[in-house]
Amino acid sequence: MNAFCKCLLSSAAAFAFALAPASAQRVPEEFTLSGDAAQRLGDYVSINAATAERLSDTCFETIQREANAASATIVILNAQGLTVHQVVKDGQRYTSVKITENKARTALMMRVPTIENMHDVAEDPLQLARYDQIGGLAPQAGGVPIEVNGQIIGAMGIGGFGGEERYHTIAMQCLAQVFGEAAIADQ
């Protein structure tokens, strides 16, 4: 490679590197692991327990108000897919709990709300076989990635109170209440 090409490539790389911090916004520390916990785990992007609990509480209040339901399951995963917070109210069946966990996992792995997966399966039933091959995925409404400033910090699944499309609507309302409208702009 001649000197001109090397110089041009070096300049382009330096320019791209200089622009990267300007275009990317960090997730506010109030939402993610920080301090000793983040340093110990080497994880500065996962949702923290306090935010997960606040999101869960907000969701259950919204479910009570919007769906008039006294029971629900809410599961919040961190960016690595581990459960950070889970609430299972009285009256929830095993299947509701496991499906809600799988909704959160599906949203995290696929990086889209599970209502999109539900629509994909409705349009092409063979997609369901593909989900089964992957294992543990739930193409049902109620799972959403938790994205703040373009960074996925976890995922949430809600269920157990009936209402496919309503699951998605309520999940999005909860995200907006806790993280602001920017968290739902791309979903």
C-alpha positions as CSV (number, residue, x, y, z in Angstrom):
1,M,0.0,0.0,0.0
2,N,1.5,3.3,-0.9
3,A,2.1,6.2,1.5
4,F,-0.9,8.3,0.1
5,C,-3.4,5.5,0.8
6,K,-2.0,4.9,4.3
7,C,-2.3,8.6,5.0
8,L,-5.8,8.8,3.6
9,L,-6.9,5.8,5.7
10,S,-5.3,7.1,8.8
11,S,-7.1,10.5,8.3
12,A,-10.4,8.8,7.7
13,A,-10.1,6.7,10.8
14,A,-9.1,9.7,13.0
15,F,-12.1,11.7,11.6
16,A,-14.5,8.9,12.3
17,F,-13.1,8.4,15.8
18,A,-13.4,12.1,16.6
19,L,-17.0,12.2,15.5
20,A,-18.1,9.1,17.4
21,P,-18.4,10.6,20.9
22,A,-20.3,13.6,19.5
23,S,-23.0,11.5,18.0
24,A,-23.4,8.9,20.8
25,Q,-25.2,9.9,24.0
26,R,-24.5,8.0,27.2
27,V,-27.3,6.5,29.2
28,P,-27.8,8.5,32.4
29,E,-26.1,6.8,35.4
30,E,-29.4,6.9,37.3
31,F,-30.7,4.1,35.1
32,T,-27.7,1.7,34.9
33,L,-25.1,0.0,37.0
34,S,-22.5,2.3,38.3
35,G,-19.7,2.6,40.9
36,D,-18.3,-0.5,42.5
37,A,-21.0,-2.8,41.2
38,A,-20.4,-1.8,37.6
39,Q,-16.6,-1.9,38.0
40,R,-16.8,-5.4,39.6
41,L,-18.9,-6.8,36.8
42,G,-17.4,-4.7,34.0
43,D,-20.9,-3.7,33.1
44,Y,-21.8,-0.1,32.7
45,V,-24.8,-0.5,30.4
46,S,-27.2,-2.8,32.3
47,I,-30.3,-1.5,34.0
48,N,-29.8,-1.2,37.7
49,A,-32.1,-2.8,40.4
50,A,-33.6,0.5,41.6
51,T,-34.7,1.4,38.1
52,A,-36.0,-2.1,37.4
53,E,-38.1,-1.9,40.5
54,R,-39.4,1.6,39.7
55,L,-40.3,0.3,36.2
56,S,-42.0,-2.7,37.6
57,D,-44.0,-0.6,40.1
58,T,-45.0,1.8,37.4
59,C,-46.1,-1.0,35.2
60,F,-48.2,-2.7,37.8
61,E,-49.9,0.6,38.6
62,T,-50.6,1.2,34.9
63,I,-51.9,-2.4,34.5
64,Q,-54.3,-1.9,37.4
65,R,-55.5,1.5,36.0
66,E,-55.6,0.6,32.3
67,A,-56.6,-3.1,32.4
68,N,-58.4,-3.1,35.7
69,A,-56.3,-6.2,36.6
70,A,-55.4,-7.1,40.2
71,S,-52.8,-9.7,39.0
72,A,-50.0,-9.7,36.5
73,T,-46.4,-10.9,35.9
74,I,-43.6,-8.4,35.2
75,V,-40.1,-9.5,34.3
76,I,-37.1,-7.2,33.8
77,L,-33.8,-8.5,32.4
78,N,-30.5,-6.8,32.2
79,A,-28.5,-6.4,29.0
80,Q,-27.0,-9.8,29.5
81,G,-30.4,-11.5,29.9
82,L,-30.3,-12.1,33.6
83,T,-33.4,-11.3,35.8
84,V,-32.9,-8.0,37.6
85,H,-36.5,-7.8,38.9
86,Q,-39.6,-10.0,38.7
87,V,-43.0,-9.5,40.2
88,V,-45.6,-12.3,40.1
89,K,-48.8,-11.3,41.8
90,D,-51.2,-13.8,43.4
91,G,-53.2,-15.9,40.9
92,Q,-50.5,-16.1,38.1
93,R,-50.1,-19.6,36.6
94,Y,-46.8,-21.2,35.8
95,T,-47.4,-20.8,32.1
96,S,-48.0,-17.0,32.5
97,V,-44.8,-16.5,34.4
98,K,-42.6,-18.6,32.0
99,I,-44.2,-17.0,28.9
100,T,-43.6,-13.5,30.3
101,E,-40.0,-14.3,31.0
102,N,-39.7,-15.6,27.5
103,K,-41.3,-12.4,26.1
104,A,-38.6,-10.3,27.9
105,R,-35.8,-12.6,26.6
106,T,-37.2,-12.5,23.0
107,A,-37.3,-8.7,23.1
108,L,-33.7,-8.6,24.3
109,M,-32.4,-11.2,21.8
110,M,-34.3,-9.9,18.8
111,R,-33.9,-6.2,19.7
112,V,-37.5,-5.4,18.8
113,P,-40.9,-5.4,20.7
114,T,-42.3,-8.9,20.6
115,I,-45.5,-7.6,18.9
116,E,-43.4,-7.4,15.8
117,N,-42.5,-11.1,16.1
118,M,-46.2,-11.8,16.7
119,H,-47.1,-10.1,13.4
120,D,-44.3,-11.9,11.6
121,V,-45.8,-15.3,12.8
122,A,-49.3,-14.2,11.7
123,E,-48.0,-13.4,8.2
124,D,-45.8,-16.5,7.9
125,P,-46.8,-19.4,10.3
126,L,-43.5,-21.1,9.4
127,Q,-41.8,-18.5,11.5
128,L,-43.1,-20.3,14.6
129,A,-41.0,-23.3,13.8
130,R,-38.0,-21.1,13.6
131,Y,-38.7,-19.7,17.0
132,D,-39.1,-23.2,18.3
133,Q,-35.7,-24.1,16.9
134,I,-34.0,-21.3,18.7
135,G,-35.8,-22.2,21.9
136,G,-37.4,-20.2,24.6
137,L,-38.6,-17.4,22.4
138,A,-42.1,-16.0,22.7
139,P,-43.6,-14.3,19.6
140,Q,-46.4,-12.8,21.6
141,A,-47.1,-9.1,22.5
142,G,-45.8,-7.9,25.8
143,G,-42.0,-7.9,25.5
144,V,-40.0,-4.7,24.8
145,P,-36.3,-3.9,24.8
146,I,-35.4,-1.1,27.2
147,E,-33.5,1.3,25.1
148,V,-32.2,4.7,26.3
149,N,-30.2,7.0,24.1
150,G,-29.8,4.3,21.5
151,Q,-28.4,1.8,24.0
152,I,-30.3,-1.3,25.1
153,I,-29.9,-1.6,28.8
154,G,-32.3,-4.5,29.3
155,A,-35.8,-5.8,28.4
156,M,-39.2,-6.1,30.0
157,G,-42.0,-8.7,29.7
158,I,-45.5,-8.2,31.0
159,G,-48.4,-10.6,30.9
160,G,-50.9,-12.6,32.8
161,F,-53.8,-10.2,32.6
162,G,-55.1,-10.8,29.1
163,G,-54.8,-8.6,26.0
164,E,-52.2,-9.2,23.3
165,E,-52.2,-5.7,21.8
166,R,-52.9,-4.1,25.1
167,Y,-49.7,-5.7,26.6
168,H,-47.6,-3.8,24.1
169,T,-49.5,-0.5,24.6
170,I,-49.1,-0.7,28.4
171,A,-45.4,-1.8,28.2
172,M,-44.7,1.3,26.0
173,Q,-46.6,3.6,28.4
174,C,-44.5,2.2,31.2
175,L,-41.2,2.9,29.4
176,A,-42.3,6.4,28.5
177,Q,-43.2,7.1,32.2
178,V,-39.9,5.9,33.6
179,F,-37.4,6.8,30.8
180,G,-39.2,9.5,28.8
181,E,-40.5,9.6,25.3
182,A,-37.0,9.1,23.9
183,A,-37.0,5.5,25.1
184,I,-40.0,4.6,22.9
185,A,-39.1,6.7,19.8
186,D,-37.7,3.8,17.8
187,Q,-40.2,1.1,19.0
